[in-house]
Amino acid sequence: MQLIEVNTPELEKDFLQVQLNLYKKDPNYIRPLDKDVLNVFDPKKNKLLKDGEAIRWILKDDKGKLIGRVAAFINPKTSKGGDQPTGGMGFFDCIDNQEAANMLLDACKNWLQERGMEAMDGPINLGDRDKWWGLLIDGFYPPNYGMHYNYPYYQRLLENYGFGLYFKQYTYYRKVDDELPEKYYEKAKRILADPAYRFEHMVKSNLPKYTEDFRTVYNKGWAKHEGVKPMTEAQAGAVMKSLKPVIDERIMWFAYYNDAPVGFFIAIPELNKLFKYVNGKMDLWGKLKLVYHRWRGAGSTMYGIVFGITPEHQSKGVEAAMIVEAGKLIQNNPSIPYVDLQMNWIGDFNPKMMHLVEQIGGRIYKTHATFRYLFDRTKEFKRMPVIK
């Protein structure tokens, strides 16, 4: 077998081709957009590469056939936190062969060790946790946009190498028209009777206001999580700019208390329902296909990207009131096409959020997992701490 560093445009094409070769007969596989993958490794697109580092490899067998790929990276914002300096391993794809897998993972380990890392998490992304984070270990259905899809044997390859489970990631599902539990309406009723609270969906013409409201709530609710830093104005703007082409303002909701933002539910049309028709290419032909399939109603699933309430307003029923208000519009408007709702992953280290989603009828649909490998094999392995 031959391990080759990706350092030319031709090898970059091979890096993309590995996955296509492996999954060409899998009916559940949806090819990611090429530009989304390549942008992770482009310093002009990924600002983390200003101070961070990334490297990619492909693996060929003795006949020159592509049989694997992997990337390793160091995120300067998160690598120094926790019990030890920790790098990342991602974009792992491999035939069902432990020797091949070991060769790819050894390359990551050695490269990270040379740069002072003492552990690696994977498979993860050089970026935020909303894309390509975690290995699929249960619920082998077509992937949501930006979520990792793989064969079941990948888990065995990683565990045989020595990776331990760091945390599980649950994608929840419910039908849009499913009735909420009666006790949920009771909680919502109390909040809706309080004039200090109000709820509204986004209005695209006032996007800067909602962008700042999003950032305010996010920083109060998420910045305390391990590996999550406060969001800057520029970062919040970049998030909303990336969502702008697919925003449906009717499924993005905000909660306010005395006009201050205290919660949000951000959902978009599930893009992979559309992207599966473009074969990874958003060229002119791909865009025409996208418009056509959106017109014919292929986007019947809405995807909840993020849902949160600021700590001081949790456990009061604010989330219930926001969902009830959103439901009045979404469930009773024939022009809104959504039938299914999937909610972006929630870590098992966040039982409060799991409970909140389960209260509105969400059930676990898929499970991904983030694994960790300690280079010092005598060191005690610790799972991700639970958020109290």
Buried (B, 14 or more C-beta within 10 A) or exposed (E): EEBBEBEEEEBBEBBBEBBBEBBEEEEEBBBBBBEBBBEBBEEEEBEBBEEBBBBBBBBBBEEEEBBBBBBBBBBEEBBEEBEBBBBBBBBBBBBEBEEBBBBBBEBBBEBBBEEEBBBBBBBBBBBBBBBBBBBBBBBBEBBBBBBBBBBEBBBEBBEEBBBEBBBBBBBBBBEBEBEBEEEBBEBBEEBBEEEEBBBBBBEEEEBEEBBBBBBBBBBBBBEEBEBBEEBEEEBBBBBBEEBEEBBBBBBBBBBBBEEEBBBBBBBBBBBBBBBBBBBBBBEEEBEEBBEEBBEEEBBEBBBBBBBBBBEEBBEBBBBBBBBBBBBEEBEEEEEBBBEBBBBBBBBBBBEBBBEBBBBBBBEBBBBBBBBBBBBEEEEEBEEBEEEE
